[in-house]
């Protein structure tokens, strides 16, 4: 128990070690001045040492604000001290070499003290960066494992279990009728779960693949509108598409365009009017636009797409926007939203496949 308490105390105070290094540096700098005797030159040397010690105060503040575990901070302080000692020993070795070779050695004390706190200053920032990067890589590796596991569960276990429930629900519908309130509610939620699991599987498939290809933008839009009208026969959709608009995009582009269209129907009144277009201006991009006369996508739904992660207080109500986001991102494009007095517009900007990318574009494409 005593050892555990001591370990917790050490962990809790880990970032304070950088302040300790700074204080010791201040004391060493002033002590050096008194030891060798004050003069203008010595005063400048002390000022240099004080400046190096002051950087360790910044490192302490930086260590407290970084997303590094307490165990990682302990490692960082240890690496910092080791770097400082190594620099000091290097200075001692250089001084001895000069003496053995008969060269005059000036200010050996300053050289050793300077090297010590230069090593601490450099080691503090380097160790914080190294430890922080290592922990981030570990978390990312764990996240990939978690995503892989979730994909396997969603693809097999959850889907199979929902299929069993769906089969029994069909039997129940035949016995009591599909108009029964309890059956209707159960049917609605089972269908929602099946659709959610399918969307999640597709999003993970988009994220984990590089299936970019050339596609006829007008044909992609027309097919997405056809799918929308099959599901919502009464929807009012106007289409306009540029001829010969060829886009370089992920194979899931059609699903993404459909999701934008379906969102305009599902989140607005029945009398909503929708216009969908593809334009190919004289630039490097092809632009899909879906405009509606409704209230638009809520601000919090858009906001979460720019955040590093979803939280319990801010998350998307569905997965449709995430499917659009990942498809466009993996295609090297952008998603934009706009509102005006007449409604809202979602704009998907994607690379034009007929435009040969420059050197930078080819390098970016290869890095993906």
Buried (B, 14 or more C-beta within 10 A) or exposed (E): EEEEEEEEEBBEBBBBBBBBBBEBBBEBBEBBBEEBEEEEEBEEBBEBBBEBBEBBBBBBEBBBEBEBBBBBBBBBBBBBBBBBBBBBBBBBEBBEEBEEEEEEEEBBEBBBBBBBBBBBBBBBBBBBEBBBEEBEEEEEEEEEEEEEEBBEEBBEEBBEEBEEBBEEBBEBBEEEEEEBEEBEEBBEEBEEBBEBBBBBBBBBBBBEEEEBEEBBBBBBBBBBBEBBBEEBEEBBBEBEBBEEBBBBBBBBBBBBBBBBBBBBBEBBEEEBBBBBBBBBEEEBBBBBBBBBBBEBBEEEBBEBBEEEEEEEEEEBEBBBBBBBBBBBBBBBBEBEBEEEEEBBBBBBBBBBBBBEBEEEBEEEBEEE
